[in-house]
Amino acid sequence: MSSDARNPKWEDIERAMAACLELPEEQRSAYLAQQSASVRGEVESLLAAYGRSGGFLGGETGKPVAIAELLGK
């Protein structure tokens, strides 16, 4: 990973979040365990918000959405 372990680059978070949204929910933890602690923490927070949002972010809960939509880009 190219970023400092305490200060991840948004590109790293975006890549990991996109990968998680493509994975079945039961496989996400194993994938995130391979990431740095800071990336894992950010992605876990985003996934939790995504799960709580229901249709608020433009998709059904559990349905992959473009990461740019989640990050407002």
C-alpha positions in Angstrom: 0.0 0.0 0.0 1.4 3.3 -1.0 -0.1 5.5 1.8 1.0 6.0 5.3 -0.7 3.4 7.6 -2.3 6.1 9.7 -3.3 8.4 6.8 -4.7 6.4 3.9 -5.1 7.9 0.5 -8.7 8.2 -0.7 -7.7 6.2 -3.7 -6.9 3.2 -1.5 -10.2 3.6 0.4 -12.1 4.0 -2.8 -10.5 0.8 -4.3 -11.2 -1.2 -1.1 -14.8 0.0 -0.8 -15.5 -0.8 -4.5 -14.0 -4.3 -4.0 -16.2 -4.8 -0.9 -19.3 -3.8 -2.6 -18.6 -6.4 -5.3 -18.1 -9.2 -2.7 -20.7 -11.2 -1.0 -21.2 -9.7 2.5 -19.8 -12.9 4.2 -16.4 -12.4 2.3 -15.9 -8.8 3.1 -14.2 -9.3 6.5 -11.6 -11.6 5.0 -10.8 -9.0 2.3 -10.6 -6.1 4.7 -8.3 -8.1 7.0 -5.7 -7.8 4.2 -5.9 -4.0 4.2 -4.1 -1.6 6.5 -5.9 -0.8 9.8 -6.7 2.8 8.6 -8.1 1.7 5.3 -10.1 -1.1 7.0 -11.5 1.4 9.5 -12.6 3.9 6.9 -14.2 1.2 4.7 -16.0 -0.4 7.6 -17.4 3.0 8.5 -18.6 3.5 4.9 -20.1 0.1 4.7 -22.0 0.6 8.0 -23.3 3.9 6.7 -24.3 2.3 3.4 -26.1 -0.5 5.3 -28.0 2.0 7.4 -28.9 4.2 4.5 -31.3 1.8 2.8 -32.3 3.5 -0.4 -31.0 6.9 0.6 -27.8 6.6 -1.5 -29.7 5.7 -4.6 -29.6 1.9 -4.4 -31.1 -1.0 -2.5 -29.2 -2.1 0.6 -26.7 -4.7 -0.4 -26.8 -3.8 -4.1 -23.5 -2.5 -5.5 -23.4 1.2 -6.3 -20.6 3.1 -8.0 -18.1 4.3 -5.3 -18.2 7.7 -6.8 -21.9 7.9 -5.9 -21.1 7.0 -2.3 -18.3 9.6 -2.1 -20.3 12.3 -3.8 -18.0 12.6 -6.8 
